[in-house]
Amino acid sequence: MVGTEFFKFWTALLSLPQFEVAHVEEDAQQKRLYLTVIPKQRIGVCPQCSRACDVIKQRRTREQIQDLPIGPNRVELKVRVDQFECAACEHWFTPAVPFLAEGAHATERFLERAAQLIRSSDVANAAKFLGVPEKTLENWYYDFVERRQRQPVAAAKPIQRLGIDEISQKKSTDASSP
């Protein structure tokens, strides 16, 4: 029997915000880990009326989500998501999962790593290394890049400190000395 410490270990290792590991399965032949993650909190905020909801209408599982490998093993996630019904406005909604990439069966961090590999090599080599079909990775990569370009650029912050280049200042004062 697997204890809670086992699942705490995997939850800490994966480090997925607001989710915890509920099931672990290893396929040693395929060198693949299958991890099922569930939300830590069973509550959602209605996007229509902004009220907290705890009435779960149904649960779904998003399967075959690629994540970063752990050691020699590829990692495939099963992510359980809850669909809530708001008692106040009778609206049904499913909260967004922040670590899942939009339009891909992969995590954002997986796509970030894939993008790094593609920039230093090419799509074919990155796909082979990550164990993903080349055309799939290509589509995910272009969607990822486009999504990143749509994100607003952080506003420049005002200067709070100004440093003085002491060496340059000494050179200029030494040159002006007789």
C-alpha positions in Angstrom: 0.0 0.0 0.0 1.3 3.4 -0.9 1.2 6.0 1.8 0.7 9.8 1.8 4.4 10.5 1.9 4.8 8.8 -1.5 2.2 11.1 -3.1 3.7 14.2 -1.2 7.1 13.3 -2.8 5.7 13.2 -6.3 3.6 16.3 -5.7 6.7 18.2 -4.5 8.8 16.8 -7.4 6.3 17.9 -10.1 5.7 21.3 -8.5 2.4 22.0 -10.3 0.6 25.0 -8.8 -2.6 24.1 -7.0 -2.5 20.4 -8.0 -1.4 17.2 -6.2 -0.5 13.7 -7.4 -3.2 11.1 -6.8 -1.9 8.2 -8.8 1.5 7.0 -10.1 2.1 4.3 -12.7 5.4 3.3 -14.2 6.0 1.5 -17.5 9.6 0.4 -17.2 9.7 -1.1 -20.7 8.6 2.1 -22.3 10.5 4.3 -19.8 7.4 6.3 -19.1 5.7 7.6 -15.9 2.0 8.1 -15.8 0.9 10.6 -13.1 -2.6 11.6 -12.3 -3.0 15.0 -10.7 -6.0 16.5 -9.1 -6.9 20.0 -7.8 -5.9 20.7 -4.2 -9.0 22.9 -3.7 -12.5 22.0 -4.7 -13.7 25.5 -5.3 -13.9 27.8 -8.2 -14.7 31.5 -8.8 -17.5 32.1 -11.3 -16.3 34.2 -14.2 -19.7 35.6 -14.8 -20.7 36.8 -11.2 -17.3 36.5 -9.4 -18.8 34.4 -6.6 -17.1 31.3 -5.1 -18.7 28.0 -6.1 -18.2 24.6 -4.6 -20.9 22.7 -6.5 -19.1 20.3 -8.8 -21.4 19.4 -11.8 -18.9 16.9 -13.4 -15.3 15.9 -13.5 -13.2 15.4 -16.6 -9.8 14.0 -17.2 -7.4 15.5 -19.7 -5.1 12.7 -20.7 -1.8 12.3 -22.5 -0.4 15.6 -21.4 3.3 15.7 -22.0 5.5 17.1 -19.2 9.2 17.3 -18.7 11.0 14.0 -18.3 12.2 12.8 -14.9 15.5 11.1 -15.3 15.4 8.6 -18.2 11.5 8.5 -18.0 9.1 10.5 -20.1 6.3 11.9 -18.1 2.6 11.8 -19.2 0.0 13.5 -17.0 -3.6 12.8 -16.5 -5.1 16.1 -15.2 -8.5 16.0 -13.5 -10.5 19.2 -13.9 -13.8 20.0 -12.2 -16.7 21.7 -13.9 -18.6 23.9 -11.4 -22.2 25.2 -11.4 -22.7 28.6 -9.8 -25.8 28.6 -7.6 -26.1 32.3 -7.8 -26.3 32.8 -11.6 -26.7 29.1 -12.8 -23.6 29.4 -15.0 -21.4 26.4 -15.6 -17.7 26.9 -15.9 -14.4 25.0 -15.8 -11.5 27.0 -14.2 -8.4 27.3 -16.4 -5.4 25.1 -15.5 -2.4 27.5 -15.4 0.3 25.0 -16.3 -1.5 23.5 -19.3 -0.6 24.9 -22.7 -3.6 26.2 -24.7 -4.3 24.0 -27.7 -1.7 21.4 -26.9 -1.4 18.2 -25.0 1.6 19.5 -23.1 2.5 21.7 -20.1 3.8 25.2 -20.6 7.2 24.2 -19.2 7.5 21.3 -21.6 6.9 23.7 -24.5 9.4 26.2 -23.1 12.0 23.5 -23.0 11.0 22.3 -26.5 11.4 25.9 -27.7 14.9 26.1 -26.2 15.9 22.9 -28.0 14.4 24.0 -31.3 16.2 27.4 -31.1 19.6 25.6 -30.6 18.9 22.8 -33.1 15.8 22.1 -35.1 12.3 20.7 -34.8 13.2 17.2 -36.0 16.0 16.7 -33.4 13.9 18.3 -30.6 11.0 16.0 -31.5 13.2 12.9 -31.5 14.8 13.9 -28.1 11.4 14.6 -26.5 9.7 11.6 -28.0 7.0 13.6 -29.7 6.0 13.4 -33.4 7.8 16.0 -35.4 4.7 17.6 -37.0 2.9 17.7 -33.6 5.9 19.5 -32.0 6.1 21.9 -34.9 2.5 22.9 -34.5 2.8 23.2 -30.7 6.0 25.3 -31.1 4.5 27.8 -33.5 1.3 28.1 -31.3 3.6 28.6 -28.3 5.6 31.3 -30.0 2.5 33.1 -31.2 0.9 32.9 -27.7 4.1 34.4 -26.1 4.1 37.2 -28.6 0.5 38.1 -27.7 1.4 38.5 -24.0 1.7 42.1 -22.9 5.2 43.4 -22.4 5.9 44.3 -18.7 5.9 48.1 -18.2 9.2 49.7 -17.5 9.6 50.5 -13.8 10.9 53.9 -12.7 14.6 54.1 -11.8 15.0 53.9 -8.0 18.8 53.9 -7.7 21.5 55.3 -9.8 25.0 53.9 -9.6 28.2 55.8 -10.1 31.1 54.3 -12.1 33.9 55.0 -9.6 36.7 53.9 -12.0 35.5 56.1 -14.8 35.1 59.0 -12.3 38.7 58.6 -11.1 40.0 58.5 -14.6 38.3 61.7 -15.5 39.5 63.5 -12.3 43.1 62.1 -12.7 43.2 63.3 -16.3 42.2 66.8 -15.2 44.8 67.0 -12.5 48.1 68.8 -13.4 
